[in-house]
Amino acid sequence: MERLALVTGAASGIGRAITERFVADGLRVLAADIDTTGLQRLTDELGDRVITAHCDVTDEASVAAVAAQAGELGGLHVAVANAGRGTFSPIVDHPLDEWRAILDLCLTGVFVTVKHAAGAMHDGGSIITIASLNATQPSAGMAAYCAAKAGVVMLTRVAAMELGARRIRVNTIAPGLVETNATTAFFMVPGVVDEFVENTTVGRFAQPVDIANMASFLAGDESTFVSGSLFPVDGGAGTKKYPDLPAAFARLTPPAE
């Protein structure tokens, strides 16, 4: 049977790289995103190996509809809950609506993706969540994102327990700094990327393909005894420290006269 994978946030960045890798691995991919233009570019470049679906992971009905589409296509063998974004604000200044928006997208969006993907998945399948280095390494100014990604790790472990009876394995990938459109702000602030690189052990930041390589392993037959685990893909950054983002952003603000 031809294997089918669902990837959320598939139109760009890490999600796009995972989609491309899965196609290269011989999977069909149900690529889901709110970015319909980016999805069209995927099908233009990858052809009929990619089926696209508009999906807002903060809307459970939208995710359920995509899972139903997967069922009509024969059911899922792999699902990647990737959609997410970050924000920056000190806790004392953090708007509550922005806090809720980040948790809704980065944590609740993963929850509803796992929930409905599992319902449409064949026994023995693989669910992959995308956490972050910030799941375990805090950063000042990123309380909402750090809290959401830490939640993704524990959600993944619980899902692995609950779905194990069906031999569905559930794991999470924790990227460090990856060069994507979503991280453009880091690359625009002098010194930030240098500090990220200094705090890796391999001396570089990641490209989306680095994350896709790990996703390929977790989706494949070589990882059938791997579940409930966290896989950092951070160049060793977890062994050091996180850049001082408040100081970096403060350098962008001219001193008051």
Contacts in CASP RR format, 6 or more apart in sequence:
PFRMAT RR
TARGET T0000
AUTHOR 0000-0000-0000
METHOD contacts of the structure
MODEL  1
MERLALVTGAASGIGRAITERFVADGLRVLAADIDTTGLQRLTDELGDRV
ITAHCDVTDEASVAAVAAQAGELGGLHVAVANAGRGTFSPIVDHPLDEWR
AILDLCLTGVFVTVKHAAGAMHDGGSIITIASLNATQPSAGMAAYCAAKA
GVVMLTRVAAMELGARRIRVNTIAPGLVETNATTAFFMVPGVVDEFVENT
TVGRFAQPVDIANMASFLAGDESTFVSGSLFPVDGGAGTKKYPDLPAAFA
RLTPPAE
2 27 0 8 1.000
2 28 0 8 1.000
3 26 0 8 1.000
3 27 0 8 1.000
3 28 0 8 1.000
3 77 0 8 1.000
3 78 0 8 1.000
4 27 0 8 1.000
4 28 0 8 1.000
4 29 0 8 1.000
4 30 0 8 1.000
4 70 0 8 1.000
4 73 0 8 1.000
4 74 0 8 1.000
4 75 0 8 1.000
4 76 0 8 1.000
4 77 0 8 1.000
4 78 0 8 1.000
5 22 0 8 1.000
5 27 0 8 1.000
5 28 0 8 1.000
5 29 0 8 1.000
5 30 0 8 1.000
5 76 0 8 1.000
5 77 0 8 1.000
5 78 0 8 1.000
5 79 0 8 1.000
5 80 0 8 1.000
5 219 0 8 1.000
6 29 0 8 1.000
6 30 0 8 1.000
6 32 0 8 1.000
6 66 0 8 1.000
6 67 0 8 1.000
6 70 0 8 1.000
6 76 0 8 1.000
6 78 0 8 1.000
6 79 0 8 1.000
6 80 0 8 1.000
6 113 0 8 1.000
6 117 0 8 1.000
7 15 0 8 1.000
7 18 0 8 1.000
7 19 0 8 1.000
7 22 0 8 1.000
7 29 0 8 1.000
7 30 0 8 1.000
7 31 0 8 1.000
7 32 0 8 1.000
7 79 0 8 1.000
7 80 0 8 1.000
7 82 0 8 1.000
8 15 0 8 1.000
8 32 0 8 1.000
8 33 0 8 1.000
8 55 0 8 1.000
8 57 0 8 1.000
8 80 0 8 1.000
8 81 0 8 1.000
8 82 0 8 1.000
8 83 0 8 1.000
8 113 0 8 1.000
9 15 0 8 1.000
9 31 0 8 1.000
9 32 0 8 1.000
9 33 0 8 1.000
9 35 0 8 1.000
9 57 0 8 1.000
9 82 0 8 1.000
9 83 0 8 1.000
9 84 0 8 1.000
10 16 0 8 1.000
10 18 0 8 1.000
10 19 0 8 1.000
10 29 0 8 1.000
10 31 0 8 1.000
10 32 0 8 1.000
10 33 0 8 1.000
10 39 0 8 1.000
10 42 0 8 1.000
10 52 0 8 1.000
10 82 0 8 1.000
11 31 0 8 1.000
11 33 0 8 1.000
11 35 0 8 1.000
11 37 0 8 1.000
11 38 0 8 1.000
11 39 0 8 1.000
11 41 0 8 1.000
11 42 0 8 1.000
12 33 0 8 1.000
12 35 0 8 1.000
12 38 0 8 1.000
12 180 0 8 1.000
12 181 0 8 1.000
12 182 0 8 1.000
13 178 0 8 1.000
13 180 0 8 1.000
13 181 0 8 1.000
13 182 0 8 1.000
13 208 0 8 1.000
14 82 0 8 1.000
14 130 0 8 1.000
14 175 0 8 1.000
14 178 0 8 1.000
14 180 0 8 1.000
14 208 0 8 1.000
14 211 0 8 1.000
14 212 0 8 1.000
15 80 0 8 1.000
15 82 0 8 1.000
15 208 0 8 1.000
15 212 0 8 1.000
16 42 0 8 1.000
16 208 0 8 1.000
17 207 0 8 1.000
17 208 0 8 1.000
17 209 0 8 1.000
17 211 0 8 1.000
17 212 0 8 1.000
18 80 0 8 1.000
18 82 0 8 1.000
18 208 0 8 1.000
18 211 0 8 1.000
18 212 0 8 1.000
18 215 0 8 1.000
19 29 0 8 1.000
19 31 0 8 1.000
19 42 0 8 1.000
19 46 0 8 1.000
19 50 0 8 1.000
20 46 0 8 1.000
20 212 0 8 1.000
21 209 0 8 1.000
21 212 0 8 1.000
21 213 0 8 1.000
21 215 0 8 1.000
21 216 0 8 1.000
22 29 0 8 1.000
22 78 0 8 1.000
22 215 0 8 1.000
22 216 0 8 1.000
22 219 0 8 1.000
23 29 0 8 1.000
23 46 0 8 1.000
23 49 0 8 1.000
23 50 0 8 1.000
25 216 0 8 1.000
25 219 0 8 1.000
25 220 0 8 1.000
26 49 0 8 1.000
27 49 0 8 1.000
27 77 0 8 1.000
27 78 0 8 1.000
27 219 0 8 1.000
28 49 0 8 1.000
28 50 0 8 1.000
28 51 0 8 1.000
28 73 0 8 1.000
29 46 0 8 1.000
29 49 0 8 1.000
29 50 0 8 1.000
29 51 0 8 1.000
30 51 0 8 1.000
30 52 0 8 1.000
30 53 0 8 1.000
30 66 0 8 1.000
30 69 0 8 1.000
30 70 0 8 1.000
30 73 0 8 1.000
30 76 0 8 1.000
31 39 0 8 1.000
31 42 0 8 1.000
31 50 0 8 1.000
31 51 0 8 1.000
31 52 0 8 1.000
31 53 0 8 1.000
32 52 0 8 1.000
32 53 0 8 1.000
32 54 0 8 1.000
32 55 0 8 1.000
32 57 0 8 1.000
32 66 0 8 1.000
32 83 0 8 1.000
33 39 0 8 1.000
33 52 0 8 1.000
33 54 0 8 1.000
33 55 0 8 1.000
33 83 0 8 1.000
34 54 0 8 1.000
34 55 0 8 1.000
34 56 0 8 1.000
36 52 0 8 1.000
36 54 0 8 1.000
39 52 0 8 1.000
39 53 0 8 1.000
39 54 0 8 1.000
40 52 0 8 1.000
42 50 0 8 1.000
42 52 0 8 1.000
43 50 0 8 1.000
43 52 0 8 1.000
51 69 0 8 1.000
51 73 0 8 1.000
53 65 0 8 1.000
53 66 0 8 1.000
53 69 0 8 1.000
54 62 0 8 1.000
55 62 0 8 1.000
55 63 0 8 1.000
55 65 0 8 1.000
55 66 0 8 1.000
56 62 0 8 1.000
56 63 0 8 1.000
57 63 0 8 1.000
57 81 0 8 1.000
57 83 0 8 1.000
57 84 0 8 1.000
57 105 0 8 1.000
57 109 0 8 1.000
57 110 0 8 1.000
57 112 0 8 1.000
57 113 0 8 1.000
58 104 0 8 1.000
58 105 0 8 1.000
58 108 0 8 1.000
58 109 0 8 1.000
60 112 0 8 1.000
60 116 0 8 1.000
63 109 0 8 1.000
63 112 0 8 1.000
63 113 0 8 1.000
63 115 0 8 1.000
63 116 0 8 1.000
64 112 0 8 1.000
64 116 0 8 1.000
66 116 0 8 1.000
67 76 0 8 1.000
67 116 0 8 1.000
67 117 0 8 1.000
67 119 0 8 1.000
67 120 0 8 1.000
68 120 0 8 1.000
70 76 0 8 1.000
70 117 0 8 1.000
70 120 0 8 1.000
71 120 0 8 1.000
75 120 0 8 1.000
75 121 0 8 1.000
75 122 0 8 1.000
76 117 0 8 1.000
76 120 0 8 1.000
76 121 0 8 1.000
76 122 0 8 1.000
76 125 0 8 1.000
77 121 0 8 1.000
77 122 0 8 1.000
77 124 0 8 1.000
77 125 0 8 1.000
77 126 0 8 1.000
77 219 0 8 1.000
78 125 0 8 1.000
78 126 0 8 1.000
78 127 0 8 1.000
78 128 0 8 1.000
78 219 0 8 1.000
78 220 0 8 1.000
79 113 0 8 1.000
79 114 0 8 1.000
79 117 0 8 1.000
79 118 0 8 1.000
79 121 0 8 1.000
79 126 0 8 1.000
79 127 0 8 1.000
79 128 0 8 1.000
80 127 0 8 1.000
80 128 0 8 1.000
80 129 0 8 1.000
80 130 0 8 1.000
80 215 0 8 1.000
80 219 0 8 1.000
81 109 0 8 1.000
81 110 0 8 1.000
81 113 0 8 1.000
81 114 0 8 1.000
81 117 0 8 1.000
81 127 0 8 1.000
81 128 0 8 1.000
81 129 0 8 1.000
81 130 0 8 1.000
82 130 0 8 1.000
83 105 0 8 1.000
83 109 0 8 1.000
83 113 0 8 1.000
84 105 0 8 1.000
84 106 0 8 1.000
84 130 0 8 1.000
84 182 0 8 1.000
85 102 0 8 1.000
85 105 0 8 1.000
85 106 0 8 1.000
85 182 0 8 1.000
86 102 0 8 1.000
86 106 0 8 1.000
86 142 0 8 1.000
86 144 0 8 1.000
86 145 0 8 1.000
86 182 0 8 1.000
87 98 0 8 1.000
87 101 0 8 1.000
87 102 0 8 1.000
87 142 0 8 1.000
87 144 0 8 1.000
87 145 0 8 1.000
88 141 0 8 1.000
88 142 0 8 1.000
88 245 0 8 1.000
88 249 0 8 1.000
89 95 0 8 1.000
89 98 0 8 1.000
89 141 0 8 1.000
89 143 0 8 1.000
89 144 0 8 1.000
90 140 0 8 1.000
90 141 0 8 1.000
90 246 0 8 1.000
91 141 0 8 1.000
91 143 0 8 1.000
94 143 0 8 1.000
94 144 0 8 1.000
98 144 0 8 1.000
99 143 0 8 1.000
99 144 0 8 1.000
102 144 0 8 1.000
102 145 0 8 1.000
102 148 0 8 1.000
103 144 0 8 1.000
103 147 0 8 1.000
103 148 0 8 1.000
105 148 0 8 1.000
106 144 0 8 1.000
106 145 0 8 1.000
106 148 0 8 1.000
106 149 0 8 1.000
106 152 0 8 1.000
107 147 0 8 1.000
107 148 0 8 1.000
107 149 0 8 1.000
107 151 0 8 1.000
107 152 0 8 1.000
107 155 0 8 1.000
110 129 0 8 1.000
110 130 0 8 1.000
110 152 0 8 1.000
110 155 0 8 1.000
111 155 0 8 1.000
114 127 0 8 1.000
114 129 0 8 1.000
114 155 0 8 1.000
114 159 0 8 1.000
114 170 0 8 1.000
117 127 0 8 1.000
118 127 0 8 1.000
118 159 0 8 1.000
118 163 0 8 1.000
118 168 0 8 1.000
121 127 0 8 1.000
121 166 0 8 1.000
121 168 0 8 1.000
123 166 0 8 1.000
123 167 0 8 1.000
123 168 0 8 1.000
124 166 0 8 1.000
124 167 0 8 1.000
124 168 0 8 1.000
124 169 0 8 1.000
124 224 0 8 1.000
125 167 0 8 1.000
125 168 0 8 1.000
125 169 0 8 1.000
126 168 0 8 1.000
126 169 0 8 1.000
126 170 0 8 1.000
126 171 0 8 1.000
126 218 0 8 1.000
126 219 0 8 1.000
126 220 0 8 1.000
126 223 0 8 1.000
127 159 0 8 1.000
127 163 0 8 1.000
127 168 0 8 1.000
127 169 0 8 1.000
127 170 0 8 1.000
127 171 0 8 1.000
128 170 0 8 1.000
128 171 0 8 1.000
128 172 0 8 1.000
128 173 0 8 1.000
128 215 0 8 1.000
128 218 0 8 1.000
128 219 0 8 1.000
129 152 0 8 1.000
129 155 0 8 1.000
129 156 0 8 1.000
129 170 0 8 1.000
129 171 0 8 1.000
129 172 0 8 1.000
129 173 0 8 1.000
130 152 0 8 1.000
130 172 0 8 1.000
130 173 0 8 1.000
130 175 0 8 1.000
130 211 0 8 1.000
131 149 0 8 1.000
131 150 0 8 1.000
131 151 0 8 1.000
131 152 0 8 1.000
131 153 0 8 1.000
131 156 0 8 1.000
131 172 0 8 1.000
131 173 0 8 1.000
131 174 0 8 1.000
131 230 0 8 1.000
132 145 0 8 1.000
132 146 0 8 1.000
132 149 0 8 1.000
132 174 0 8 1.000
132 175 0 8 1.000
132 176 0 8 1.000
133 174 0 8 1.000
133 175 0 8 1.000
133 176 0 8 1.000
133 177 0 8 1.000
133 232 0 8 1.000
133 234 0 8 1.000
133 237 0 8 1.000
133 238 0 8 1.000
133 242 0 8 1.000
134 142 0 8 1.000
134 145 0 8 1.000
134 146 0 8 1.000
134 149 0 8 1.000
134 150 0 8 1.000
134 242 0 8 1.000
135 146 0 8 1.000
135 149 0 8 1.000
135 150 0 8 1.000
135 151 0 8 1.000
135 152 0 8 1.000
135 153 0 8 1.000
135 172 0 8 1.000
135 174 0 8 1.000
135 230 0 8 1.000
136 150 0 8 1.000
136 153 0 8 1.000
136 174 0 8 1.000
136 230 0 8 1.000
136 232 0 8 1.000
136 238 0 8 1.000
137 237 0 8 1.000
137 238 0 8 1.000
137 241 0 8 1.000
137 242 0 8 1.000
138 146 0 8 1.000
138 242 0 8 1.000
139 146 0 8 1.000
139 242 0 8 1.000
139 243 0 8 1.000
139 245 0 8 1.000
140 244 0 8 1.000
140 245 0 8 1.000
140 246 0 8 1.000
141 245 0 8 1.000
141 246 0 8 1.000
142 245 0 8 1.000
149 174 0 8 1.000
152 172 0 8 1.000
153 172 0 8 1.000
153 174 0 8 1.000
153 230 0 8 1.000
156 170 0 8 1.000
156 171 0 8 1.000
156 172 0 8 1.000
156 228 0 8 1.000
156 230 0 8 1.000
157 170 0 8 1.000
157 228 0 8 1.000
159 170 0 8 1.000
159 228 0 8 1.000
160 169 0 8 1.000
160 170 0 8 1.000
160 171 0 8 1.000
160 227 0 8 1.000
160 228 0 8 1.000
161 228 0 8 1.000
163 169 0 8 1.000
163 170 0 8 1.000
164 227 0 8 1.000
169 218 0 8 1.000
169 223 0 8 1.000
169 224 0 8 1.000
169 226 0 8 1.000
169 227 0 8 1.000
169 228 0 8 1.000
170 227 0 8 1.000
170 228 0 8 1.000
171 218 0 8 1.000
171 223 0 8 1.000
171 226 0 8 1.000
171 227 0 8 1.000
171 228 0 8 1.000
171 229 0 8 1.000
171 230 0 8 1.000
171 231 0 8 1.000
172 228 0 8 1.000
172 229 0 8 1.000
172 230 0 8 1.000
172 231 0 8 1.000
173 211 0 8 1.000
173 214 0 8 1.000
173 215 0 8 1.000
173 218 0 8 1.000
173 231 0 8 1.000
173 233 0 8 1.000
174 230 0 8 1.000
174 231 0 8 1.000
174 232 0 8 1.000
174 233 0 8 1.000
174 234 0 8 1.000
175 206 0 8 1.000
175 210 0 8 1.000
175 211 0 8 1.000
175 233 0 8 1.000
175 234 0 8 1.000
176 196 0 8 1.000
176 205 0 8 1.000
176 206 0 8 1.000
176 232 0 8 1.000
176 233 0 8 1.000
176 234 0 8 1.000
176 235 0 8 1.000
176 237 0 8 1.000
177 183 0 8 1.000
177 186 0 8 1.000
177 193 0 8 1.000
177 196 0 8 1.000
177 205 0 8 1.000
177 206 0 8 1.000
177 234 0 8 1.000
177 237 0 8 1.000
178 205 0 8 1.000
178 206 0 8 1.000
178 207 0 8 1.000
178 208 0 8 1.000
178 210 0 8 1.000
178 211 0 8 1.000
179 187 0 8 1.000
179 205 0 8 1.000
179 206 0 8 1.000
179 207 0 8 1.000
179 208 0 8 1.000
180 208 0 8 1.000
186 192 0 8 1.000
186 193 0 8 1.000
186 196 0 8 1.000
187 193 0 8 1.000
189 248 0 8 1.000
189 249 0 8 1.000
189 251 0 8 1.000
189 252 0 8 1.000
190 248 0 8 1.000
190 251 0 8 1.000
191 248 0 8 1.000
192 243 0 8 1.000
192 245 0 8 1.000
192 248 0 8 1.000
193 205 0 8 1.000
195 243 0 8 1.000
195 244 0 8 1.000
195 248 0 8 1.000
196 205 0 8 1.000
196 237 0 8 1.000
196 243 0 8 1.000
197 203 0 8 1.000
197 204 0 8 1.000
197 205 0 8 1.000
199 237 0 8 1.000
199 240 0 8 1.000
199 241 0 8 1.000
199 242 0 8 1.000
199 243 0 8 1.000
200 234 0 8 1.000
200 235 0 8 1.000
200 236 0 8 1.000
200 237 0 8 1.000
200 240 0 8 1.000
201 235 0 8 1.000
201 236 0 8 1.000
201 237 0 8 1.000
201 239 0 8 1.000
201 240 0 8 1.000
202 235 0 8 1.000
202 236 0 8 1.000
203 235 0 8 1.000
204 235 0 8 1.000
206 233 0 8 1.000
206 234 0 8 1.000
206 235 0 8 1.000
210 233 0 8 1.000
211 233 0 8 1.000
214 231 0 8 1.000
214 233 0 8 1.000
217 223 0 8 1.000
218 226 0 8 1.000
218 231 0 8 1.000
232 238 0 8 1.000
END
